[in-house]
Each structure stands twice: as C-alpha cells, then as structure tokens.
Amino acid sequence: MASRRQFRSMRPALEAGRPLCGWYATFQIPDIVELVGSDWDWIWIDLQHSPIDLEAALALVRAAEAAETHALVRIGKNDSYLIGQALDLGASGVIVPMVNTPEEAQMVVRAAKFPPLGRRSFGSRRLAGMYGLEYADQANQDTVIFVQLESAQAIDNAEAIAAVEGIDGIIFSADDFIREKGLNVVIPRPPDLGREEKARIAEAAKRHGKVAGCFCDRPESLRVSLQTGYRLLMIVEEDMVILDGSNNARKWVRDMCHSTLGKAP
C-alpha cells in the first residue's frame, strides 16, 4: 500500500529544546481542539481523569491533526493494550501515569515500540490507510513516550527511570505526590511546595538527554519551571478557560446592568 502522507513526528520539536506549551483536553468536544489547537504546540488528551473514551479520543486526535498540532494521549494506567490502542489512533505519542520504577518504564517502552525494540503489534487500519505500511518502519523513531512521576518512590527512582532507553521524557505530576505527603491540593500552590523534587526530576532528565515536563498553573510557576529546565509544559486546562471566560462575561454583564439600571441580574 502506497504511503498517502507523512506522519508528523513530535521528535524534531523535542530535540530543538524550545519550550513546548500544551492545551489540556478533558471534554469530548473535538471542535474545541480544532479551534484552539493551532495556538498550542501540543494537546494533552486525557483518558485517565475524564469521560473521554477511545472513540472520542480518536475525534480529538483528528482535530489536532486538522489544527496541525501534536496529540499526546494520556492513558488510564500502564497497560500494553492501552498503550497500543492510543498509538493506533495516530497520536504523536503516549503519556503513561503512575510509573514508579525503571522496570515499569521498560514495560512502557516494550508496549510502545515495534520489534525488535518492543512488542507492539501492528494492525491499525487507520495508520496503514493514512501513512502506508511504512508507518511501522518509522514509528519507533517518530512516536514519543512520556511517563509521569507522581510518588515519592518515583522521584527517588527518577535517575533510573530517565536512564531507560526509549523513554523520551519524564513528567512531574505534583497532585498525587502532594496528597501522598498528607497535604491539600491547592491552586495556586505555595512556591516552595515540591520545588526540590521538581528540580531533581529536571536534573535527572538533563543528565540522560530526556525532556522534563510539568504542569504550570500560573505565570510564576511557568517562569520557575523554565528556569529549572522544564520544556514540556502543560499550561491551559480547557475547563478552567471556560470557567474563567464565563466568570469574566458574567462580571461585565452584571456591572453593565447595575450601572445602567441600578440592578444586577
């Protein structure tokens, strides 16, 4: 089967070393990604903490393609079947949560890579139809793999996890780590909360030539993350954009009603 188009790999952008800022998709609404996707370097499609299912994820991947941005699918757990499904959608890469040891990171690589580097099975009709059977020859190089470090155990193993061949980056996800320490998850967070652990992950990634990723909930956290060495940056959660937009619109509507009529709705 002749190749119809070239798979758009995220790897060149990662290797360029510039900040890659992302949009966090949690709604089953591809129109949102299609509208805003071109503003962002990549889209985080969340199958772990949202109602997005595989069919909706495919629609979101297609919307990202239309917007000419990269789609990274965060699956629900470290499972070879789920990893293969996510990549079979045509995603630029996969994000795997709750990876605590180098052995678990190796499991991710084996599931995400075709032989001889792994045991991923090739059979996606979508990929074959869009990119030709040649997709399987290039996918080990073209697709990217990120793992989330979310526990004290994972942070202690950051060096060994970053050293695993085939892992492209490690993402510090603070919420579960903070809860594990018995603290409340609050936003904005105190500036020093998790700073030492965050720095350890960035240093481990740098030593092994990997990309460090994290969430940035405000401008100050983005500044600190950039200075610490983070380059894969999750910036915007679409639910918060909608809430903020609604709150801002509601405020000016109330203010105008009050200033015009002396009454607010």
N, C-alpha and C positions, 0 to 999 in steps of 0.2 A: 504494500500500500504506500503510495507516494505521500511524502510529508506535505501538509497543507499550509502550515505556518510554523514559525519558530517559537519554542517555549520561551517565555520571558523570565529569565532567571533573576533572582534577587541577589545572587552572589556578587556580581560586579559592584553593586551598591554597598554591600557589606565590606568588601575589600577596599573600597575607596576611603573608608574611615570617617566619612562625614556623618553628622547626626541624622538618624532616620526616625522621623516622628510619625506616630500612628494614631489611628482612629479605632475606638473600641466598639465593635458591633455586637449588640446584645438583643436586638429586635429582629423579628423575621420579616424585615421590610427592605428588600434589595433596592428599592427606589432611593432610600437614604444614602446608601453606599454609592449608587450611581451618580447622585447629585453632588456629594461632597468628596468622593474618593480622589479626584484629581488634585485636591488641596493637600493630600497627605501621602507620605512615602509608602505606607502600608496600612492594611486593615487587619485588626485582630478579630477573628470570627470565633466567638466563644460558645463552645458546645458543653462546657463544664457547668457554668453557673448562669445559664439562660435557657429558655424554652426552645432554642434553635435545634432542629433535628437535621438529619442528613440531607433531606430534600431542600430545606430552607438554606442550609449551608451551601449547597450547590448553586442556588439562586444568588447568594451573596458573593460567591467566587466569580460567577458570571458578571455580576455588577462591577466587581473590582476590575475584571478584565476590560469591561467596557470603559471604565474610568482610567485605564492604563496605570493602575497601581498594583501593588503586590498584596496577596491574601495569605495570611498565616492562620491556620486553623488550630485552635486550642481544643484538644480532645478532652474527654472526661477523666481518663486515667491511663496509666502506662500499660497499654494493651496492644499487641501486634496487629490484631484485626482492626482496631480503631485507627491505628496509625496508617495502615494500608488504605483504609477507606478514605481518610482525609486527603491523602496524597492522590488517590484515584479521582478525586473531584477536580484535580487540576490546580490545586493550591501551590503557591510558591514554596510553601514549607509547612512544618508542623511544630506546634508548641505542646510539650508534654508536661503536665503538672506533677508535683509531689515526687520529684526524683531526689533520692536521699543518698545514694551510694554510686560509686563508679560502675558497679555491676548492673545497677538499674539503668544507668546511662548507656551501657553497652547493649542492653536489651532494646533500647530505643533505636540505636543505630542498626542493629540487625534487622529490626522490623521495617526500617525506613529505606534501606539500601537493597538494591538488586544484587544477586550473586555476581562476583564472588565476595563482595564486601558484606552482604547480609542475606536475608532470606525473603525479601519482599516478593510477592507474586505479581506477575504482570497479566492483566486481563481486562483493564478498563477500556471499554469501547469508546468512551468519550476521548480519552487520551490518544488512542490509536487513530480515531477518526480525525482529530484536530491536528495532531503532530506526527502522525505516522508511527509505524512500529519502531522507528528510530528513537522514539522517546525513551525507550528502555535503555538505549546505549548511552544516553546523555544524562539521565535523571540522577544518577549518583553524584554527578558534579553540579547539576543545575538546581536541584531542590536543596532546601536548607533545614536544619534541625536545631531547635532550641529546647532547653529543659529548664524548668522552674525549680529554684531552690527556695523552699518555704519552711524549713525547720532548722533547729539548732544542729541536728545531725547532718543535714545537707550542707550547712555553712561550714561545719568542721571538715566536711569532705570536698569543699569547693575546689581545692587544688587538684585532687584526684579526678573529680568529675570533669573539670576543664581539660584535663590531660587526655581524655578519651578521644581517640581518633574517630572522626565523623561527626562529632558534636561541633556545631558552628558557634553556639553562644549559650551563655547561662544567664537566666533572668532572676533577679532578686525580687521575690514577691513577699512583701512585708506583712500582710494581714494575718496569715496563719502563724507566722513566726511571732508576731506581737501577741496573738491570743495564746500561743503556747507558753509565753512568758507570764501569762496571767494579767495582761494589760488590756485596756479597752482599745478598740479600733476607732480612732477619732481622726477627722479631717477638718482643718489642717492638723498635721501631727507636730509634736514638739520637734524642733530642728535636730536635736541630738539622738532621737529615737531611732535605733538601728543603724546609726552612721558608721560605727566600727565594723559591723557585719557587712554593710554595703561596700565599704572600702576593701574589705578582704576579698569579696567576690570580684570586684573590678580588678584588683591586683592579680588574682588567680587567672582571670580571663586574659589579661595582658601578657602574662608570662608564657601562656600557651598559644598565643596568637588567635584567641577567640574574642567574640563580641560580648560585651556586658550589656544587659538590658534591665529596665526597671520601669515602674510607674511614676509619673510626675503629676501631682495634683494641683500644683500652683507654680507661678514663675520662680519662686525661690528654690523649690525642690528641683526644678529643671536646671537652674544655674549650678546648684551643688552637684547634681548628677553629672553634668557636662564636665565640671572641674575634676570630678572623681574619676572620669574616664568612661562613663556610660555613653553608648552610641545608639542603642536600640531603645527608643523612648516611647512609652505609651502615654499619650498626652490627653486625649479627649474621649470621654465616655458619652455615648450619644444620649443616654437617659438624662445626664446632667445638662447637656446642651439644650435639650427640650425643656427641662425644668427651669433652667436659667432664662431661656427665651420666654417661657410662659410667665414667669415671675416678673421679668422686666416689662413685658407688654401689659400685664395686669396693673403694674405700678403706674405706668403713664396714663392708662385708661382711667384709673381711679383719680389720679391727680387732675386730669383734664375735666372729668365730671365734677370734681369738687370745686375747681377754680371757676367753672362755667355756671354751675347750678347751685353750688354750695352744698351739694350732696354727693356722696360717693356710693357706688353700687356695692 
